[in-house]
Amino acid sequence: MQTEIEIKFFVTSNIQESLSNFLNSLEIISSEQARLDNVYFDTPALDLRRLDMGLRIRRSDHFSEQTIKCRGQVVGGLHARPEYNAPVSGDLPTLSAFPDAIWPSLAVRDEIQSSLVAQFSTDFLRRHWLIAFEGAQIELAWDRGEIVGALGRTEIDELELELKSGEARALFGLAARLAELGGVRLGAQSKAQRGYRLAGLGKPLTAQPLPDIGGLDGKACITLGLQLWQHHEQLWLECVGEERPLALQGMLQGCALVAEAADTLARVPAWLPALRVQQRLLAEAEEARLGALLQGADLVGLQLAIAAWLHLDS
């Protein structure tokens, strides 16, 4: 087993030149590119999704591999999920290749195995660079392609930073430098989550109420607030018309929850003044400008700073 620790960005504009200049400023250990074809599996009843598992077969010119990702956590664009990999030769995954301990029971595993079907696919060109940065080795991958499901297809244009060795602080440091380029925003949704929705199997994005924070400490409240903020940010970018005011309200509620919780801490986080600025800008922005604000380097850098604080410093 390995725990995949990565920070995901969605690319929102042409970053070819700025990314090339950025890479030229770094110590590159190696670089490659490969076409990756991925098929995701579940049962018709979505038993794996209910277990918060994702199952795929990935193929390229040089390998075929099955991967299962188990329950993890996504906070501020940082994705941390245990995953298991094994070779595969057929068209269906073989669940017995994964450890017995990840299943509620072997009977459940075998029942899922007997009902597995392909649900959607993701196909993309991955360009990746292994980077030496602040004592760590970090892979930067740029995935460009599409997700295909029963309801149609949608574009993949993502940057992922994955910690291969070293400390997570270096991962956040490199991510902060990447965010300064502009043209990216933090991605809280995985390819699998987007694929389930495109297959007509995932829950549609909707506005969420304020979470119950009774009895929670400041760190937990900040985590929930950031998740609420980013959920409604994604909703605002995807929805139109009457849903947008609700999405904006949810963003502002998430920001307020983060700010109020930070104010109660014995040591006020360094990012709190920047949050106050972004709260005001979000509240005052006209709809025509809000999209640019959500994808601006200042706001993305702020979300990264909060996520880094949650992961490293609190």
Secondary structure, 3 states (H helix, E strand, C coil): CEEEEEEEEEECCCCHHHHHHHHHCCEEEEEEEEEEEEEEEECCCCHHHHCCCEEEEEECCCCEEEEEECCCEEECCEEEEEEEEEECCCCCCCHHHCCHHHCCCHHHHHHHHHHCEEEEEEEEEEEEEEEEECCEEEEEEEEEEEEEECCEEEEEEEEEEEEEECCHHHHHHHHHHHHCCCCEEECCCCHHHHHHHHCCCCCCCCCCCCCCCCCCCHHHHHHHHHHHHHHHHHHHHHCCCCHHHHHHHHHHHHHHHHHHHHHCCCCCCCCHHHHHHHHHHHHHCCHHHHHHHHCCHHHHHHHHHHHHHHHHHC
